[in-house]
Amino acid sequence: MDGRPVLVCTEFEDATADLVIAELNRRRVPVLRFDPGRDFPAPAVLNARIGAGGTSRTKSGGGWTGRLTVGERTADLSAVRALYHRRPSPYPTGTGEQAARFAAQENRRGLGGVLGALPGCLYLSHPQAIARAEYKPAQLDAATRVGLTVPDTLITNDPMEAKAFCAAQPTIYKPLHAGAYEVEGEPAGIWAAPVEAGEIDGGVSHSAHLFQAQVPKVADVRAVVVGEQVFSARITAPPGVVDWRAEYQNLTYEPITCPDGIRGALLRFLADFGLNFGAFDFAVTTDGAWWFLECNPNGQWAWLEDAAGLPITHAIADLLEDGASQHE
Amino acid sequence: MQTSLAGTETTAPTPWGLRRMAPLRNGSPSPWRYAGLDPATQTGRWIGEDGAMTPAELGKHGTSVNTYPPTQVSKDGKQDSDSGHDATQD
């Protein structure tokens, strides 16, 4: 039996990670779960070594060796088969206190750096690949290059350009980053929503803004890619709803087959960013065309597995269990 | 470089897009309460309305669309969004 562990980096209250870990438990794959931003430097203990000296178990070139211990579990750093980077807490930055800022940087680049450089480890996905892919401008560029259809998009802080763009065709505005915001203490956000040219004013000059031609869609698709497997669901929202996330209680889901051409493009997109996972959002028009809206490189999927009957947990467990052997 | 801000406007001007921010109000409170990790299984313990403790199960225990869909209020009021913290720490 393969005793190499899977590391799962995530916050405690991550029920999605629970599903994957339970499946790995069923398969008797050893799991070490921890939250690097909270469990280090206590209770987690790191001992990582590299170099040409006699301390390495392997000869030089063998990569990092040593141990990560959390509670009663210990992982051999040279034998981690896969790392599932789900929802780890951020490394605490402290509030300006120098010692806290120092510790945060050293932890992020020390522990996080070792976790990002494990030999022979499959990453789902590598945190730095996820970080790079979170940028919508990079996504839109990659999507264009791999052959996906992208709506006309303008990113600007120029009110006149924004106004002209909005006047040229039906247009939506959406933020470049979905942060955690609040309105009077209540969780808040900005949905993708139509914008008229007359709504544009000088406020556009105070930050970057993303405007995009509105796709005359009849439905949405979320395509979840795990390794080379693609799971797609057609999501139908009530008429007039542009952003389905605003109408969770009123959505219908239907599993559908991803067209071969799109599937190939999605795999090229992930390869371009070095990702092993992506949750893609498309708008579908009456002619059946899929318009690329965005990719969530570490997007949610468990609710979709349940709603559309897509076996994503098994696919993720397959990838983690197989490790890098099949993918190198 | 530090400059005195006395007498100047210190509030950042509000970007146009920020005016579109609104409460999410797209979910319903989860009936599940988190009660720590089980060290044997490495999975969370979740307490339901009936007080029974169970692991997460697809479509049953805290995993349905009402309890942690993307970009929705979940558990203790945190948003379970489509992205983690990676792009804010890169």
HADDOCK unambig.tbl for C-alpha pairs under 7 A between the chains (distance, minus, plus):
assign (segid A and resid 12 and name CA) (segid B and resid 37 and name CA) 6.99 0.50 0.50
assign (segid A and resid 13 and name CA) (segid B and resid 34 and name CA) 6.59 0.50 0.50
assign (segid A and resid 13 and name CA) (segid B and resid 44 and name CA) 6.80 0.50 0.50
assign (segid A and resid 15 and name CA) (segid B and resid 44 and name CA) 6.98 0.50 0.50
assign (segid A and resid 15 and name CA) (segid B and resid 56 and name CA) 5.91 0.50 0.50
assign (segid A and resid 15 and name CA) (segid B and resid 62 and name CA) 6.86 0.50 0.50
assign (segid A and resid 15 and name CA) (segid B and resid 63 and name CA) 6.63 0.50 0.50
assign (segid A and resid 18 and name CA) (segid B and resid 43 and name CA) 4.85 0.50 0.50
assign (segid A and resid 18 and name CA) (segid B and resid 44 and name CA) 6.42 0.50 0.50
assign (segid A and resid 18 and name CA) (segid B and resid 56 and name CA) 6.24 0.50 0.50
assign (segid A and resid 19 and name CA) (segid B and resid 56 and name CA) 6.52 0.50 0.50
assign (segid A and resid 19 and name CA) (segid B and resid 57 and name CA) 6.64 0.50 0.50
assign (segid A and resid 21 and name CA) (segid B and resid 43 and name CA) 6.71 0.50 0.50
assign (segid A and resid 33 and name CA) (segid B and resid 42 and name CA) 6.12 0.50 0.50
assign (segid A and resid 87 and name CA) (segid B and resid 84 and name CA) 5.75 0.50 0.50
assign (segid A and resid 90 and name CA) (segid B and resid 85 and name CA) 6.16 0.50 0.50
assign (segid A and resid 127 and name CA) (segid B and resid 86 and name CA) 6.47 0.50 0.50
assign (segid A and resid 130 and name CA) (segid B and resid 86 and name CA) 6.64 0.50 0.50
assign (segid A and resid 131 and name CA) (segid B and resid 86 and name CA) 4.75 0.50 0.50
assign (segid A and resid 131 and name CA) (segid B and resid 87 and name CA) 4.30 0.50 0.50
assign (segid A and resid 131 and name CA) (segid B and resid 90 and name CA) 6.18 0.50 0.50
assign (segid A and resid 132 and name CA) (segid B and resid 87 and name CA) 6.93 0.50 0.50
assign (segid A and resid 134 and name CA) (segid B and resid 87 and name CA) 6.03 0.50 0.50
assign (segid A and resid 180 and name CA) (segid B and resid 79 and name CA) 6.92 0.50 0.50
assign (segid A and resid 183 and name CA) (segid B and resid 22 and name CA) 6.75 0.50 0.50
assign (segid A and resid 183 and name CA) (segid B and resid 23 and name CA) 6.20 0.50 0.50
assign (segid A and resid 186 and name CA) (segid B and resid 23 and name CA) 6.13 0.50 0.50
assign (segid A and resid 187 and name CA) (segid B and resid 23 and name CA) 5.75 0.50 0.50
assign (segid A and resid 187 and name CA) (segid B and resid 24 and name CA) 6.18 0.50 0.50
assign (segid A and resid 188 and name CA) (segid B and resid 21 and name CA) 6.41 0.50 0.50
assign (segid A and resid 188 and name CA) (segid B and resid 22 and name CA) 5.25 0.50 0.50
assign (segid A and resid 188 and name CA) (segid B and resid 23 and name CA) 3.95 0.50 0.50
assign (segid A and resid 188 and name CA) (segid B and resid 24 and name CA) 4.89 0.50 0.50
assign (segid A and resid 189 and name CA) (segid B and resid 21 and name CA) 5.25 0.50 0.50
assign (segid A and resid 189 and name CA) (segid B and resid 22 and name CA) 5.71 0.50 0.50
assign (segid A and resid 189 and name CA) (segid B and resid 23 and name CA) 6.34 0.50 0.50
assign (segid A and resid 189 and name CA) (segid B and resid 24 and name CA) 6.00 0.50 0.50
assign (segid A and resid 190 and name CA) (segid B and resid 20 and name CA) 5.86 0.50 0.50
assign (segid A and resid 190 and name CA) (segid B and resid 21 and name CA) 4.69 0.50 0.50
assign (segid A and resid 190 and name CA) (segid B and resid 22 and name CA) 6.38 0.50 0.50
assign (segid A and resid 203 and name CA) (segid B and resid 14 and name CA) 6.61 0.50 0.50
assign (segid A and resid 203 and name CA) (segid B and resid 15 and name CA) 4.96 0.50 0.50
assign (segid A and resid 203 and name CA) (segid B and resid 16 and name CA) 4.24 0.50 0.50
assign (segid A and resid 204 and name CA) (segid B and resid 15 and name CA) 5.86 0.50 0.50
assign (segid A and resid 204 and name CA) (segid B and resid 16 and name CA) 4.86 0.50 0.50
assign (segid A and resid 206 and name CA) (segid B and resid 13 and name CA) 6.34 0.50 0.50
assign (segid A and resid 206 and name CA) (segid B and resid 14 and name CA) 6.62 0.50 0.50
assign (segid A and resid 206 and name CA) (segid B and resid 15 and name CA) 4.71 0.50 0.50
assign (segid A and resid 207 and name CA) (segid B and resid 15 and name CA) 5.57 0.50 0.50
assign (segid A and resid 209 and name CA) (segid B and resid 17 and name CA) 6.93 0.50 0.50
assign (segid A and resid 246 and name CA) (segid B and resid 26 and name CA) 5.86 0.50 0.50
assign (segid A and resid 247 and name CA) (segid B and resid 26 and name CA) 6.18 0.50 0.50
assign (segid A and resid 248 and name CA) (segid B and resid 26 and name CA) 5.93 0.50 0.50
assign (segid A and resid 248 and name CA) (segid B and resid 27 and name CA) 6.81 0.50 0.50
assign (segid A and resid 296 and name CA) (segid B and resid 82 and name CA) 6.27 0.50 0.50
assign (segid A and resid 296 and name CA) (segid B and resid 83 and name CA) 6.58 0.50 0.50
assign (segid A and resid 298 and name CA) (segid B and resid 82 and name CA) 6.65 0.50 0.50
assign (segid A and resid 298 and name CA) (segid B and resid 83 and name CA) 5.67 0.50 0.50
assign (segid A and resid 298 and name CA) (segid B and resid 84 and name CA) 6.96 0.50 0.50
assign (segid A and resid 299 and name CA) (segid B and resid 82 and name CA) 4.29 0.50 0.50
assign (segid A and resid 299 and name CA) (segid B and resid 83 and name CA) 5.74 0.50 0.50
assign (segid A and resid 300 and name CA) (segid B and resid 69 and name CA) 6.96 0.50 0.50
assign (segid A and resid 300 and name CA) (segid B and resid 70 and name CA) 5.53 0.50 0.50
assign (segid A and resid 300 and name CA) (segid B and resid 82 and name CA) 5.39 0.50 0.50
assign (segid A and resid 302 and name CA) (segid B and resid 63 and name CA) 6.71 0.50 0.50
assign (segid A and resid 303 and name CA) (segid B and resid 63 and name CA) 6.19 0.50 0.50
assign (segid A and resid 303 and name CA) (segid B and resid 64 and name CA) 5.36 0.50 0.50
assign (segid A and resid 303 and name CA) (segid B and resid 65 and name CA) 5.15 0.50 0.50
assign (segid A and resid 303 and name CA) (segid B and resid 68 and name CA) 6.92 0.50 0.50
assign (segid A and resid 303 and name CA) (segid B and resid 69 and name CA) 5.52 0.50 0.50
assign (segid A and resid 306 and name CA) (segid B and resid 58 and name CA) 6.32 0.50 0.50
assign (segid A and resid 306 and name CA) (segid B and resid 59 and name CA) 5.54 0.50 0.50
assign (segid A and resid 306 and name CA) (segid B and resid 64 and name CA) 6.71 0.50 0.50
